[in-house]
Structures are given as structure tokens and as C-alpha cells.
Amino acid sequence: MLNGRVYVVTSPELVNAVYRNSKTLAFNPFIAQVGKRITGHDNATSQIVQHNLNKENGPGYVTEIHDRTYPCLSEPKIIEGITSTMLQDVLTSFHDLELPDSIDLFAYIRQLVTTSTTTAIYGPENPLTQGHQRLDRAFWDFDADLNRLMVDVFPNVLAPKANRARSRIGAAFQTYFERYTPGHTKSSVFTLKRYSINTEYGITPWNAARLEVGVLLGILANIIPAIFYMIVHIFSNKELLQQIREELLASSSIASSSSDDHRTRTLKILTMRAKCNLLHATMKEVLRHHALGSSVRFVREDTLLDGTYLLKKGMVVQMPMSVLHSSRSAWGVDPSAFRPSRFLEDDGGGPTGGKRMRQGNNSAFRPFGGGPSMCPGRHLATLETMSFVAHMVLSFDMEPVDGIWEIPRPKQESMATNVFPPERDIRVRLWRRDSDGGSGRWAFDMS
């Protein structure tokens, strides 16, 4: 599969045609082959994963995971619960910073989002944060060397750091699943459903743990660089920063703190998501610029695409996001410009100067892929990203220690992700902003 002919599709219209032919142009076969290289599960589990990949003879493991766990990532109460738990840890970290001080921005975001998001999903017994040797750094060692690990030849030699990290994370998750008790372990519904399906299909805790390493890629690998780039783009543009702050302040309220004499602002998260269109448009523009991976499909049967192009069985279809996201026909004469307003249109009024999200589906915007295998966590990722960035924008002022904002180039570390981390970090100075003359601290509620 990985050594055959590759069809590269760059036309938005043809990309849509690929997604419409999901029965013959399928993503699931890649899970069977590439997934094992990523996670290192055993051959018996690989047979379980490969069985009925496309419901040929009824449901299979992969389709059960899709049908039973993915819908909960679109359920508002579940998404809001995960985001709420994550934000509690984020704001605690913000409040505990001794300022003014300087931090490595990407490293700080990576550590904080890794631990807060996984705790929200796996609960207080989060395997990445247990014991003296925390494993949040191990995950990023795994991610950084994943391409060589996926070669799947002498991993101890070609990718020793990633292989060791995968083993350490796997051992921690094995302990977690061996102790997991439905109704007692305080995890998210998403984790509970995955545990139940693994149990039903006879997947051992050792292999369930290895499969979970792959899940971590989907949970963490794209959202963290996206948050970083969004913060850099906003703080490096004073006009955009001011406009977003004004928009956010319209979604906040002021309440007296019971612990001191200061007044504390509370950001209304769901109001923010519904009304802060400039913030949302900025996130989408960040993804247009920085989602540079490719969507892939395996040709299961000869397929005539759009009535014109014959795709032969056994070949691979690749749809590079970087080409779609820089198309002049789709984005106008300035696709290289960072301009969030391209996602907005006039509505005659409102806190963003009379702007609402542009209606209609731009088929050239594909940071989450498309078709039945579109990223199931896109709604959670959107809410978490907007919430984290909003609180950082409201809580702090920052500037690079060298006084110059530059957008770092991306560094492709993994073929399994779409938003790549920066080639270099940015050392920034932070100051806490006053909150309406108060302590500069922020709270949130899910309203």
C-alpha cells in the first residue's frame, strides 16, 4: 500500500469527489497498516483491527470505535465538560505564574495543554501525570521521532528515543487500564466507551495501552502547535490583539471575588464561541496557514472520479492541505497574507464591527480532512483552542525578549499530524493585565 502509485489531488472540486466516494476510496485501510507501525500493538490485535474494516461482513473494531465513540465528541455536554476540566488546570497555572517573568512560549503551552487535556479525558489517574517521572515529555519524544519509528525496521536502532517513549507510555496506560473500573474511574465518556469496546473485542490491557498511544496523537499533536501559532499571530499584530480583546470583553461579566477585595472577570465560554467571530476567524486563518499535512485514501476498487479520472485499485490518493490552503482560485490574490477577515462577512452590526462568520462551505479549507473520516475531535479542538487563547489574551501582555515578533517556520516531525510544531521556540516576557482595575485574574463559566 505504501509503495504503490500515488494520485495527488489538488482541485477542491475533485477533493470533494474523493470524499463522496468513501466506499471505494477509504481511509480505514491506513489504520490497519500505518496504525500498527505507530502504536506497536501485537499481531493478534492487528487481526482484530483489520477485521471488517469497512463493514464488509458486519461491524468490526474500527467501525465500532467510529460509530460508538466519535459521536460523543460532538455531544455538547461532553465537550463542555472536558473543556471545563482542562480550563481549571490552565487558569490555575496562569494564576501561579510569578510575573513579570519570561517563558519559552511553545514549551509552556505544550506542557500545560498536554497535562490539562489528558487529565480532562483520562481523569485524576491520568497516566501521563502519575508518579515522579511524568510522561508528558515522553509523548513529545515519541512524536518528534515518529517518522523513523513508522519505518518499523530495527526501532531500537533507527528511533531509539521514540521507541523508549512509546514503551514507557504504553506501560503507564497498561496499569491504568488494568485498574480501570467503569462507574468508579473518573474518566471522560470517550475513554469509558473505548475501554468497553476494547473489552468486548478481547483486546488485552497491554495492547489497549499501545492503541491509546495512537489516540494521544489525535488529542494533542495538532491542537498544541495551533494554539501556539494563534497566540503568536495575535500578539504580533497590535490591531488584531485590541479587536479580539474588545470582542472578548463583550462576552465577559464582572463578579466580586469571595476570597479578597478584588473584582474578577468571568468569561462566558459558550457566549464566546457563539459571538466572538473574529477570534473564531483567526483560528481558522491559523489553520489555513499552518495545517500543512495531507489527507490520504486507499483505492479499494477501480473508481471513476468525477466521471473523468480512473483511479486504479490498490493505489493511494493524497490530498495535500498546503496546496488547497494556498490556492489563488479559492483564496484570492493574497493567499500568503494572514487575514482573518477572509472568513467574515458583514451582518450590519455586532461586537466585531458588524461581522459574522462567512456562510457556505469553502471546499478548499480542509484542516480536519473530510468525508466520513473527518476529524471527530474538531468541535472539542475548536472550543479548547478558542478558550485557551481567549484567557491568555485577556490575562497577559507579552513581547519577545529580543523585541521582535517573527512567525517561526514549521518543522515536519510526523506524517501522522497536520499542524507541525515550530522550528524554534520564542522566549517571551509576560505581564499580568489588570481586570477592570482588579487583580488581573480571570474565571470562566459554561454559559
C-alpha positions in Angstrom: 0.0 0.0 0.0 2.7 2.4 0.9 4.9 1.5 -2.1 2.3 1.8 -4.9 1.4 4.6 -7.3 0.1 7.8 -5.7 -2.6 10.0 -7.1 -2.2 13.6 -5.9 -5.5 15.6 -5.9 -5.3 19.4 -5.5 -8.5 20.6 -7.0 -11.2 21.4 -4.4 -13.9 20.0 -6.6 -12.0 16.8 -7.1 -11.2 16.6 -3.3 -15.0 16.7 -2.7 -15.4 13.9 -5.2 -12.9 11.8 -3.4 -14.8 12.3 -0.1 -18.1 11.4 -1.8 -16.6 8.1 -2.9 -15.9 6.9 0.6 -16.8 3.3 0.0 -14.2 2.7 -2.7 -11.7 5.5 -1.6 -11.3 4.6 2.0 -9.3 5.8 5.0 -9.7 2.8 7.2 -7.1 0.6 5.5 -4.4 3.0 6.5 -5.4 2.4 10.2 -4.6 -1.2 9.7 -1.2 -0.8 8.2 0.1 2.5 9.5 -1.6 2.3 12.9 0.4 -0.8 13.8 3.7 1.0 12.9 2.7 3.9 15.1 1.5 2.0 18.2 3.4 -1.3 18.1 0.4 -3.5 19.1 0.8 -7.2 18.5 -0.3 -9.3 15.5 -3.4 -10.8 17.2 -4.6 -7.2 17.9 -3.8 -6.3 14.3 -6.1 -9.0 13.1 -8.9 -7.7 15.3 -8.3 -4.2 14.0 -8.3 -5.3 10.3 -11.4 -7.5 10.5 -14.4 -5.9 8.7 -12.6 -2.6 8.3 -15.4 -1.3 6.0 -18.3 -3.4 7.4 -17.8 -6.0 4.7 -19.5 -8.6 6.8 -21.0 -6.6 9.6 -19.4 -4.4 12.3 -15.7 -4.5 13.1 -13.5 -3.0 15.7 -12.6 0.1 13.7 -16.2 0.8 12.7 -17.4 0.2 16.3 -14.9 2.8 17.6 -16.1 5.2 14.9 -19.8 4.6 15.5 -19.8 4.4 19.3 -17.0 6.8 20.5 -16.9 9.5 17.9 -20.4 10.8 18.4 -19.7 11.7 22.0 -17.0 14.1 20.7 -19.9 16.1 19.1 -22.1 15.9 22.2 -22.2 19.5 23.7 -22.3 18.4 27.4 -19.3 16.1 26.9 -17.3 18.7 25.0 -18.1 21.3 27.6 -17.2 19.0 30.5 -13.8 18.2 29.0 -13.1 21.8 28.2 -14.2 22.9 31.7 -11.8 20.5 33.4 -9.0 21.5 31.1 -9.6 25.2 31.8 -9.5 24.7 35.5 -5.9 23.5 35.2 -5.0 26.1 32.7 -6.2 29.0 34.9 -4.5 27.5 37.9 -1.2 27.6 36.0 -1.9 31.1 34.8 -2.6 32.3 38.4 0.5 30.6 39.7 2.9 32.3 37.3 5.2 34.6 39.2 5.2 37.7 37.0 6.8 39.6 35.4 8.8 36.8 34.1 10.0 35.2 30.8 9.0 31.8 29.5 9.6 29.7 26.4 6.2 30.1 24.9 5.8 26.8 22.9 7.3 24.7 25.7 5.0 26.3 28.3 1.9 25.7 26.1 2.9 22.2 25.2 3.4 21.1 28.8 0.2 22.8 30.0 -2.1 21.7 27.3 -0.7 18.1 27.3 -1.3 17.6 31.1 -4.6 19.6 31.3 -6.2 18.0 28.3 -5.2 14.4 29.1 -6.4 14.9 32.7 -9.7 16.0 31.4 -10.0 12.9 29.2 -8.5 10.2 31.5 -9.4 11.7 34.9 -7.3 12.2 38.1 -5.5 8.9 37.4 -4.1 10.3 34.1 -1.2 8.0 33.2 0.9 11.0 31.9 0.9 12.7 35.3 1.3 9.8 37.8 4.4 9.2 39.8 7.7 11.1 39.9 8.6 10.6 36.3 5.9 12.4 34.4 5.4 11.2 30.9 4.1 14.3 29.2 7.7 14.9 27.8 7.9 11.3 26.8 4.9 11.7 24.5 6.7 14.6 22.6 9.9 12.5 22.3 7.7 9.8 20.7 6.1 12.4 18.4 9.4 14.1 17.4 10.9 10.8 16.0 7.7 9.2 14.8 8.6 9.2 11.1 11.6 7.0 11.7 9.6 4.8 14.1 7.0 4.2 11.4 9.7 2.7 9.1 9.2 -0.3 11.6 12.7 -1.7 11.0 15.0 -2.0 14.0 13.2 0.6 16.0 15.7 0.4 18.8 18.4 1.5 16.3 16.6 3.9 14.0 14.3 5.6 16.5 15.6 4.6 20.0 14.2 7.7 21.8 10.7 7.3 20.3 10.7 3.6 20.9 11.6 4.0 24.5 9.0 6.7 25.0 6.3 4.6 23.4 7.2 1.7 25.7 7.1 3.9 28.8 3.8 5.5 27.9 2.4 2.0 27.0 3.4 0.6 30.4 1.7 3.5 32.2 -1.5 3.1 30.2 -1.4 -0.7 30.8 -1.5 -0.1 34.5 -4.3 2.5 34.0 -6.5 0.0 32.1 -5.8 -2.9 34.4 -7.1 -0.7 37.2 -9.9 0.8 35.2 -13.3 0.2 36.8 -16.5 1.5 34.9 -18.6 3.6 37.2 -15.7 4.2 39.6 -12.7 5.5 37.5 -13.4 9.2 36.9 -12.6 9.5 33.2 -14.5 11.1 30.3 -17.2 9.2 28.5 -14.9 9.0 25.5 -12.4 6.9 27.5 -15.2 4.8 29.0 -16.5 3.9 25.6 -13.1 3.0 24.3 -12.4 0.8 27.3 -15.8 -1.0 26.8 -15.1 -1.7 23.1 -11.6 -3.0 23.8 -13.0 -5.3 26.4 -15.8 -6.6 24.1 -13.2 -7.4 21.4 -10.8 -9.1 23.8 -8.0 -6.6 23.5 -5.6 -7.1 26.4 -4.6 -4.1 28.6 -1.1 -4.2 27.1 -2.5 -3.8 23.5 -5.2 -1.3 24.6 -2.4 0.8 26.1 -0.5 0.7 22.8 -3.6 1.7 20.9 -4.0 4.6 23.3 -0.6 6.0 22.3 -2.1 6.5 18.8 -5.1 8.2 20.3 -2.8 10.7 22.0 -1.6 11.8 18.6 -5.1 12.8 17.7 -5.8 14.5 21.0 -2.5 16.5 21.3 -0.3 16.7 18.2 -2.3 19.2 16.2 -4.0 21.4 18.8 -0.8 22.5 20.6 1.1 24.0 17.7 -2.2 25.5 16.5 -2.6 27.3 19.9 1.0 28.4 19.8 0.7 29.9 16.3 -2.6 31.5 17.1 -1.2 33.3 20.1 1.9 34.4 18.1 -0.2 35.8 15.3 -2.5 37.7 17.6 0.2 39.2 19.9 2.4 40.2 17.0 -0.5 42.2 15.5 -1.5 45.0 17.9 -4.6 46.0 16.0 -5.8 42.4 15.9 -5.0 41.9 19.5 -7.0 45.0 20.5 -10.0 44.0 18.4 -10.1 40.5 19.8 -9.8 41.8 23.4 -12.8 44.2 22.8 -14.8 41.3 21.3 -14.0 39.1 24.3 -14.8 41.7 26.9 -18.3 41.8 25.4 -18.6 38.1 26.3 -17.5 38.5 29.9 -19.1 39.6 33.2 -17.8 41.2 36.4 -18.3 39.5 39.7 -17.0 40.1 43.2 -14.5 37.6 44.5 -15.3 36.0 47.8 -11.7 35.4 48.7 -10.4 39.0 48.5 -11.4 42.6 47.8 -10.6 42.4 44.2 -13.1 42.2 41.4 -12.7 39.2 39.0 -14.0 38.9 35.4 -15.7 35.8 34.3 -15.5 34.7 30.6 -18.7 33.1 29.4 -17.3 30.3 27.2 -20.4 29.4 25.2 -21.2 33.0 24.6 -17.6 33.5 23.4 -17.9 30.6 21.0 -21.2 31.9 19.6 -20.3 35.6 19.4 -16.6 36.1 19.1 -16.4 35.7 15.4 -13.1 37.5 14.9 -11.5 35.1 17.4 -13.0 32.1 15.5 -12.0 33.5 12.2 -8.4 34.0 13.5 -8.3 30.3 14.5 -9.4 29.3 11.0 -6.9 31.5 9.3 -4.2 30.0 11.6 -5.3 26.5 10.4 -5.3 27.6 6.8 -1.7 28.8 7.1 -0.3 26.1 9.4 -2.3 22.9 8.6 0.2 21.5 6.1 -0.4 17.8 6.2 -2.2 15.5 3.7 -5.4 13.5 3.7 -4.9 10.1 2.2 -7.3 7.4 0.9 -6.7 3.8 -0.3 -8.4 2.8 -3.6 -10.3 -0.3 -2.8 -11.9 -0.7 -6.2 -11.4 0.9 -9.6 -13.1 4.3 -9.3 -14.0 6.8 -12.0 -13.6 10.1 -10.2 -15.9 12.9 -11.3 -16.7 10.9 -14.4 -13.3 11.7 -15.8 -10.3 10.2 -13.9 -9.9 6.5 -13.4 -8.2 5.6 -10.1 -6.9 2.0 -10.1 -7.5 -0.5 -7.3 -4.6 -0.7 -4.9 -3.3 2.8 -5.4 -3.2 5.7 -2.9 -4.9 9.1 -3.2 -3.1 12.0 -1.5 -4.7 15.5 -0.9 -2.1 18.0 0.3 -3.6 20.7 2.6 -0.8 23.1 1.8 -1.9 23.3 -1.9 -5.6 23.7 -1.1 -4.9 26.3 1.6 -2.7 28.4 -0.7 -4.9 28.3 -3.9 -5.4 31.7 -5.5 -8.7 30.5 -7.1 -10.0 29.7 -3.6 -8.5 32.4 -1.5 -7.9 35.3 -3.9 -4.8 37.2 -4.9 -3.3 37.2 -1.4 -3.3 33.6 -0.1 0.0 34.1 1.6 -1.3 37.0 3.7 -2.6 36.4 7.2 -6.1 37.9 7.0 -8.8 36.5 9.3 -11.4 38.8 7.7 -11.5 36.4 4.7 -13.7 34.1 7.0 -16.0 37.0 7.9 -18.8 38.9 6.2 -21.0 41.9 7.0 -24.1 41.4 9.1 -24.9 45.0 9.8 -23.8 45.2 13.5 -22.2 43.3 16.4 -19.1 43.5 18.6 -16.8 42.7 15.7 -17.8 45.7 13.8 -20.8 44.1 12.1 -19.1 40.8 11.1 -20.3 37.3 11.2 -18.7 34.0 10.1 -18.9 33.7 6.3 -21.7 31.4 5.2 -21.2 28.4 3.0 -18.6 25.7 2.9 -15.2 26.5 1.3 -14.1 23.2 -0.1 -10.5 24.4 -0.2 -10.4 24.7 3.7 -9.6 21.2 4.9 -7.6 21.3 8.2 -9.8 18.5 9.6 -10.0 16.4 6.4 -13.4 15.5 5.1 -16.0 12.8 4.4 -16.9 10.1 7.0 -13.4 10.1 8.5 -13.3 13.9 9.1 -11.6 14.5 12.4 -14.1 13.6 15.1 -12.5 15.8 17.7 -12.8 19.1 15.6 -15.5 20.5 17.8 -13.6 19.8 21.0 -10.4 21.2 19.5 -12.2 24.4 18.4 -13.6 25.0 21.9 -10.4 24.2 23.7 -8.3 26.3 21.4 -10.6 29.4 21.5 -10.9 29.1 25.3 -7.2 28.8 26.0 -6.3 31.6 23.6 -9.0 33.8 24.9 -7.8 33.5 28.5 -4.2 34.1 27.6 -5.2 37.2 25.5 -7.2 38.6 28.4 -4.8 37.7 31.2 -1.4 38.8 29.9 0.6 41.2 27.8 3.7 39.7 26.2 6.6 40.5 24.0 9.6 38.6 22.7 12.7 39.1 24.9 14.6 40.2 21.7 11.8 42.7 21.0 10.9 41.3 17.5 7.9 39.1 16.7 8.7 36.6 14.0 6.5 33.7 13.0 8.7 30.6 13.3 8.8 28.2 10.3 7.1 24.8 10.9 9.2 21.7 11.4 7.6 18.5 10.0 8.2 15.9 12.6 5.4 13.4 11.9 3.5 12.3 8.8 0.7 11.4 11.2 -0.1 15.0 12.0 -1.3 18.1 10.1 -0.2 21.1 12.1 3.6 20.9 12.7 5.5 22.4 15.6 7.7 25.4 15.2 11.4 25.0 14.2 12.3 27.2 17.2 10.6 28.4 20.3 10.0 32.1 21.2 11.2 33.4 24.6 8.6 36.0 25.8 8.2 38.3 28.7 4.8 38.2 30.4 2.9 40.8 32.4 -0.4 40.2 34.1 -3.1 42.6 32.8 -5.4 44.3 35.2 -9.0 43.0 35.1 -11.1 46.2 35.2 -8.8 47.6 37.9 -8.8 44.3 39.8 -6.4 41.5 40.4 -5.9 40.6 36.8 -7.3 37.2 37.3 -10.0 35.5 35.2 -12.6 32.9 35.8 -15.0 31.2 33.4 -18.4 29.5 33.3 -20.0 27.4 30.6 -22.7 29.8 29.6 
